[in-house]
Amino acid sequence: MFYLSLIQKEIIAIAVVIVFLIIGYILVRIYLYNRNKIRENEMLTLNQVIKYKKFGEYLNYKIKKNEEYALYLISINNFDLLERTYNDSTIRTYLRNLARNLSMYLPYGGKIAQTKSRDTFILYVPAVENDYEVFGINLKNAALEQFNRNGISIRKTISIGYIDEKFPTISEQIEKNMFALIQSRRELGTIVKYDQINITSLTDYKNCYDEVRNNSVAFDLQEVVRKGSAEETEIYVNATINNIEFNEYLKSKSKSDQAWINFWLTELIIEKVINVYGNRKIILPISLKMLEKESFFEVFTVILSMSKTSLSQITISIKEDEVIENQIVIKNLLELRNIGIKISFEVKNISQALYSIIQSYHVSRIELSKDVLTNGDLSLEELYYFVKVNQIEVQLNEEIENDEATHIVKNTNNRIIVNGVKKNRGRK
């Protein structure tokens, strides 16, 4: 009979353990291979429009494969105005339609998801796109496609920020991209690439945005009557935010935020005032900070296209302020005049620079307050002579008696109040 020694038994036991370990290792490798294969197949067969959680998984998958890409953040401008106007079902349908329109421009492997912020989408774009700026323009055009459903029409502008740099974590990369998106919002939708030099405060912007969307707004509608023609009238929109006159409210905010706040108010006026009094001539308050933006004319004409009035019925009332990009202001005002929009200028003081401003801004009417009229007879006489020679209209409040006025502003008891959006909706 054959007996094994103790050493032989130990060797056999060790060999058996090794065999089982090898088999276990092989099985684990097979399992991991199959799981990775299933995972890869899942990633490759995802739809273009996916959930935000799945988007993060897809992005991780692409990072592990060391692929080049760009991330885009796209935000609907003044989204709270939709929430003030339409029910939740309509907004959800609009958002699904927008996601579908944007996805049509994605190359193979591109993905889009709605973020936790309801008004913002994130896009993964493979590096097959040679020009990310041109791709951004295509996305803007896709977003401008008018949504029509059950008698409701919606057409909104968007802001776009993108980043093609890689960072240690996905969350850091998305946070950096948010800087670009906020800058785009402040520039009224100009496509912005992330740049470490132009860092802004996410918290400051968010606090300002939340305050604006939660504010109540009152529109006191004054009547502007042409002297000698009581039937020829216009509506002058005098806005207050939380009982603060709009110009003063703007001045209390950061200069970098004043343009988009004015844009927000303008779209609100179009929705709540112009679309109610569409057959009347309307005077809109526009700040020079808004006119300094390259994208002003584009976004302004888009929101006007959804109004119930013709462009010839619109006059913009410019509020005097410090100007940095004067050539952009002049270009935007010239484009407005070329499409039939009239330009009025609120005069704060009479100086030699005023005459140059009136001419370069293509002003067809000046607005004079009681304070300006006390500056002195000589300067007033010069101003009256200048406007008469250049056929420029003069607008005064009704309590001021003056023979030079062509238009008189009369107070009415007509007020429209728009409450803020208190509920901050989001996605889980």
C-alpha positions in Angstrom: 0.0 0.0 0.0 1.3 3.4 -1.0 1.5 6.1 1.7 2.2 9.8 1.3 4.6 11.5 3.5 3.6 14.6 5.4 5.6 16.8 3.0 4.0 15.2 0.0 0.5 15.8 1.5 1.4 19.4 2.0 2.7 19.8 -1.5 -0.5 18.3 -2.9 -2.7 20.5 -0.7 -0.7 23.6 -1.8 -1.1 22.5 -5.5 -4.9 22.1 -5.0 -5.1 25.5 -3.5 -3.0 27.0 -6.3 -5.3 25.2 -8.9 -8.4 26.6 -7.2 -6.8 30.1 -7.1 -5.9 29.9 -10.8 -9.4 28.7 -11.6 -10.9 31.5 -9.4 -8.7 34.1 -11.0 -9.7 32.9 -14.5 -13.4 33.0 -13.5 -13.0 36.5 -12.1 -11.2 37.6 -15.2 -13.9 36.1 -17.4 -16.6 37.8 -15.2 -14.8 41.2 -15.4 -14.3 40.8 -19.1 -18.0 40.0 -19.6 -19.1 42.7 -17.3 -16.9 45.3 -19.1 -18.2 44.0 -22.4 -21.8 44.4 -21.2 -20.9 47.8 -19.9 -19.2 48.8 -23.1 -22.2 47.6 -25.1 -24.5 49.5 -22.8 -22.5 52.7 -23.3 -22.4 52.2 -27.1 -26.1 51.6 -27.4 -27.3 54.5 -25.2 -29.7 57.0 -26.8 -28.5 60.5 -27.5 -30.8 62.0 -24.9 -30.1 60.3 -21.5 -30.6 60.9 -17.8 -28.1 63.0 -15.9 -26.9 60.1 -13.7 -26.3 57.9 -16.8 -24.5 60.9 -18.5 -22.0 60.9 -15.6 -21.4 57.2 -16.1 -20.9 57.7 -19.9 -18.5 60.5 -19.3 -16.4 58.4 -16.9 -16.4 55.6 -19.5 -15.0 58.0 -22.1 -12.4 59.5 -19.7 -11.1 56.0 -19.0 -10.7 55.4 -22.7 -8.7 58.6 -22.8 -10.8 60.2 -25.5 -10.8 63.8 -26.4 -14.0 65.8 -26.1 -15.7 69.0 -25.1 -18.5 69.6 -22.6 -21.2 72.2 -23.3 -23.6 73.7 -20.8 -26.7 75.2 -22.4 -29.1 77.3 -20.4 -32.5 78.8 -21.4 -32.5 82.5 -20.9 -35.1 83.9 -18.4 -36.5 80.5 -17.8 -38.5 81.8 -14.8 -40.7 83.7 -17.3 -41.9 80.4 -18.7 -42.7 79.3 -15.1 -44.7 82.5 -14.6 -46.7 82.0 -17.7 -47.3 78.3 -18.5 -48.3 75.2 -16.6 -45.8 72.4 -15.7 -47.0 70.0 -18.4 -46.4 72.6 -21.2 -43.0 73.4 -19.9 -42.0 69.7 -19.7 -43.2 69.2 -23.3 -41.2 72.2 -24.4 -38.0 71.0 -22.6 -38.3 67.5 -24.2 -38.7 69.2 -27.6 -35.7 71.4 -27.0 -33.5 68.4 -26.0 -34.6 66.6 -29.2 -33.8 69.6 -31.4 -30.3 69.9 -29.8 -29.6 66.2 -30.1 -30.1 66.4 -33.8 -26.8 68.3 -34.1 -24.8 65.8 -32.0 -22.1 63.8 -33.9 -21.8 60.0 -33.4 -21.1 59.3 -29.7 -22.5 62.7 -28.5 -24.9 62.7 -25.6 -27.2 65.3 -24.0 -28.9 65.3 -20.5 -30.9 67.7 -18.5 -29.0 68.7 -15.4 -30.3 69.0 -11.8 -31.1 72.6 -12.8 -34.2 72.4 -14.9 -33.3 75.1 -17.3 -29.8 73.7 -18.1 -28.6 70.9 -20.4 -25.2 69.3 -20.5 -23.7 67.9 -23.8 -20.8 65.6 -24.4 -19.3 66.3 -27.8 -16.5 64.1 -29.2 -13.4 65.7 -30.7 -14.6 65.0 -34.2 -15.9 68.5 -34.1 -13.1 70.7 -35.5 -14.7 74.0 -34.6 -16.4 74.1 -31.2 -17.5 77.7 -31.8 -19.3 76.8 -35.0 -20.9 73.8 -33.3 -22.2 76.2 -30.6 -23.8 78.4 -33.3 -25.6 75.4 -34.6 -26.9 74.6 -31.1 -28.2 78.2 -30.8 -30.0 77.9 -34.1 -31.6 74.6 -33.0 -32.8 76.2 -29.8 -34.4 79.1 -31.7 -36.8 76.7 -33.5 -40.3 77.8 -32.5 -42.3 75.4 -30.3 -46.0 75.1 -31.1 -48.4 73.0 -29.2 -52.2 73.4 -28.5 -52.2 77.0 -29.6 -49.1 77.9 -27.5 -46.0 79.2 -29.1 -42.6 79.4 -27.4 -39.3 80.7 -28.8 -36.5 81.3 -26.3 -32.8 82.3 -26.6 -30.1 80.3 -24.9 -26.7 80.9 -23.3 -23.8 78.5 -24.0 -20.5 77.8 -22.2 -18.1 75.1 -23.2 -14.8 73.6 -22.0 -12.3 71.3 -23.8 -9.8 71.1 -20.9 -9.6 68.1 -18.6 -9.5 68.3 -14.8 -8.8 65.8 -12.1 -12.5 65.2 -11.5 -15.7 65.4 -13.5 -17.3 67.7 -10.9 -14.4 70.1 -11.1 -14.7 70.2 -14.9 -18.4 70.9 -14.8 -17.9 73.6 -12.2 -15.3 75.3 -14.4 -17.8 75.1 -17.3 -20.4 76.8 -15.1 -18.1 79.9 -15.1 -18.3 80.0 -18.9 -22.1 79.6 -18.8 -22.5 82.4 -16.4 -20.3 84.7 -18.5 -22.4 83.7 -21.5 -25.6 84.7 -19.6 -24.1 88.0 -18.6 -23.2 88.6 -22.3 -26.8 87.9 -23.3 -26.0 84.5 -24.9 -22.6 85.0 -26.5 -20.9 81.6 -26.8 -18.1 81.5 -24.2 -15.2 79.1 -23.8 -13.9 78.5 -20.3 -10.9 80.8 -19.5 -9.2 80.8 -16.2 -8.6 84.5 -16.5 -12.3 85.4 -16.5 -13.2 83.7 -13.3 -16.4 85.0 -11.7 -18.3 84.1 -8.5 -20.9 81.4 -8.8 -22.4 82.3 -5.5 -22.8 86.0 -6.3 -24.5 85.2 -9.6 -26.8 82.6 -8.1 -27.9 84.9 -5.3 -28.6 87.7 -7.8 -30.5 85.3 -10.1 -32.6 83.9 -7.3 -33.4 87.4 -6.0 -34.5 88.6 -9.5 -36.7 85.5 -10.2 -38.4 85.8 -6.8 -39.1 89.5 -7.1 -42.5 91.0 -7.7 -42.5 93.5 -10.5 -45.0 96.4 -11.1 -45.6 98.1 -14.4 -47.2 101.5 -14.2 -48.4 102.3 -17.7 -48.2 106.0 -18.4 -49.7 107.6 -21.5 -47.6 109.6 -23.9 -49.8 112.0 -26.0 -48.6 113.9 -29.0 -49.6 117.6 -28.6 -52.4 118.6 -30.8 -53.4 115.0 -31.6 -55.1 113.3 -28.6 -55.7 110.2 -30.6 -52.0 109.5 -31.2 -50.8 108.0 -28.0 -48.1 105.6 -26.7 -47.7 103.5 -23.6 -44.7 104.4 -21.5 -43.7 101.4 -19.3 -42.5 102.6 -15.9 -41.2 99.6 -14.1 -40.5 99.0 -10.3 -39.0 95.9 -8.8 -39.9 95.3 -5.1 -41.1 99.0 -5.0 -37.7 100.2 -6.3 -37.6 102.3 -9.5 -36.0 100.1 -12.2 -33.0 102.4 -12.9 -32.2 102.6 -9.2 -32.6 98.8 -8.9 -30.1 98.3 -11.7 -27.6 100.6 -10.2 -27.7 98.6 -6.9 -26.5 95.5 -8.8 -23.1 94.6 -10.1 -22.3 96.1 -13.5 -21.7 92.6 -14.9 -25.3 91.7 -14.0 -27.1 94.8 -15.2 -27.4 93.7 -18.9 -29.1 90.4 -18.3 -31.4 91.8 -15.6 -32.5 94.5 -18.2 -32.9 91.7 -20.8 -35.1 89.7 -18.3 -37.3 92.8 -17.6 -37.6 93.5 -21.3 -38.8 90.0 -22.0 -41.2 90.2 -19.1 -42.6 93.5 -20.5 -43.2 91.9 -23.9 -45.0 88.9 -22.3 -47.1 90.9 -19.8 -47.6 94.3 -21.4 -47.0 94.2 -25.2 -49.0 91.0 -25.7 -51.9 92.6 -23.8 -51.7 96.0 -25.6 -50.4 94.7 -28.9 -52.3 97.3 -31.0 -50.7 100.2 -29.1 -47.3 101.9 -29.5 -45.0 100.9 -26.6 -41.9 102.6 -25.1 -39.5 100.1 -23.5 -36.8 101.1 -20.9 -33.4 99.9 -22.2 -30.1 100.5 -20.4 -26.8 101.3 -22.1 -25.3 98.3 -20.3 -27.6 96.1 -22.3 -26.8 97.9 -25.5 -23.1 97.4 -25.0 -23.5 93.6 -25.5 -22.6 92.1 -28.9 -25.6 89.8 -28.7 -28.1 92.5 -27.9 -29.7 92.9 -31.4 -30.0 89.2 -31.9 -31.7 88.4 -28.6 -33.8 91.6 -28.7 -35.3 90.8 -32.1 -35.9 87.2 -31.1 -38.1 88.1 -28.2 -39.8 90.8 -30.2 -40.6 88.2 -32.9 -42.9 86.5 -30.3 -44.8 89.7 -29.5 -48.2 90.8 -30.9 -46.9 94.1 -32.2 -45.0 95.3 -35.2 -41.5 96.7 -34.9 -42.7 100.1 -36.0 -44.8 100.3 -32.9 -41.7 100.1 -30.6 -39.7 102.9 -29.2 -36.8 102.2 -26.8 -36.1 104.7 -24.0 -32.4 104.8 -23.3 -31.3 105.5 -19.7 -28.1 107.6 -19.5 -25.2 105.7 -18.0 -21.5 105.2 -18.2 -20.5 103.6 -21.5 -17.3 101.5 -22.1 -18.1 99.9 -25.5 -19.6 102.9 -27.3 -19.0 101.6 -30.8 -21.1 98.5 -30.0 -23.9 100.7 -28.6 -23.9 102.8 -31.8 -23.9 99.6 -34.0 -26.8 98.1 -32.1 -28.8 101.4 -32.2 -28.2 101.7 -36.0 -29.5 98.2 -36.5 -32.6 98.9 -34.5 -33.3 102.1 -36.5 -32.9 100.2 -39.7 -35.7 97.8 -38.8 -38.0 100.6 -37.8 -37.6 100.9 -34.1 -37.5 104.5 -32.7 -34.9 105.7 -30.2 -35.7 108.0 -27.3 -33.0 109.3 -24.9 -33.5 110.4 -21.3 -31.5 113.6 -20.7 -29.9 113.9 -17.2 -27.9 117.0 -17.9 -27.2 119.4 -20.8 -23.6 119.5 -22.0 -21.7 119.7 -25.3 -21.3 115.9 -25.2 -25.1 115.5 -25.2 -25.3 116.8 -28.8 -22.8 114.2 -30.0 -24.7 111.5 -28.2 -28.0 112.4 -29.7 -26.5 112.3 -33.2 -24.4 109.2 -32.9 -27.2 107.3 -31.1 -29.7 108.2 -33.9 -32.1 109.7 -31.3 -35.5 110.8 -32.6 -36.8 112.0 -29.2 -35.4 113.4 -26.0 -37.0 113.1 -22.6 -36.6 116.1 -20.3 -37.4 116.1 -16.5 -38.2 119.0 -14.3 -34.6 118.9 -12.9 -33.1 119.3 -16.3 -35.2 122.3 -17.1 -33.7 124.3 -14.2 -30.2 124.1 -15.6 -30.3 127.5 -17.2 -32.0 129.4 -20.0 -29.0 129.6 -22.3 -28.3 125.9 -22.4 -32.0 125.1 -22.8 -32.4 127.6 -25.7 -29.4 125.9 -27.4 -30.9 122.5 -26.9 -34.3 123.5 -28.2 -32.8 125.1 -31.3 -30.7 121.9 -31.9 -33.7 119.6 -31.6 -35.9 121.8 -33.8 -33.2 122.0 -36.5 -32.7 118.2 -36.4 -36.5 117.5 -36.2 -36.2 115.7 -32.8 -39.2 115.3 -30.6 -39.3 116.6 -27.0 -41.1 114.6 -24.3 -42.1 116.2 -20.9 -44.2 115.2 -17.9 -47.7 116.7 -17.8 -47.0 118.9 -14.7 -44.4 120.8 -16.7 -45.7 123.7 -18.8 -43.5 124.2 -21.9 -44.2 125.3 -25.4 -41.3 123.3 -26.9 -42.8 119.9 -25.9 -44.1 117.7 -28.7 -45.2 114.8 -26.4 -46.7 114.9 -22.9 -46.5 112.0 -20.4 -49.7 111.5 -18.4 -50.1 109.3 -15.4 -52.9 106.7 -15.4 -54.2 104.3 -12.8 -53.3 101.3 -15.0 -50.9 99.0 -13.2 -49.8 95.4 -14.0 -48.3 93.4 -11.1 -46.3 90.2 -11.8 -45.5 88.0 -8.8 -42.2 86.2 -8.5 -41.5 82.5 -8.8 -41.2 81.3 -5.3 -40.9 77.6 -6.0 -37.4 76.6 -7.1 -38.0 73.5 -9.1 -35.2 71.1 -10.1 -34.4 67.5 -11.0 -33.3 64.7 -8.7 
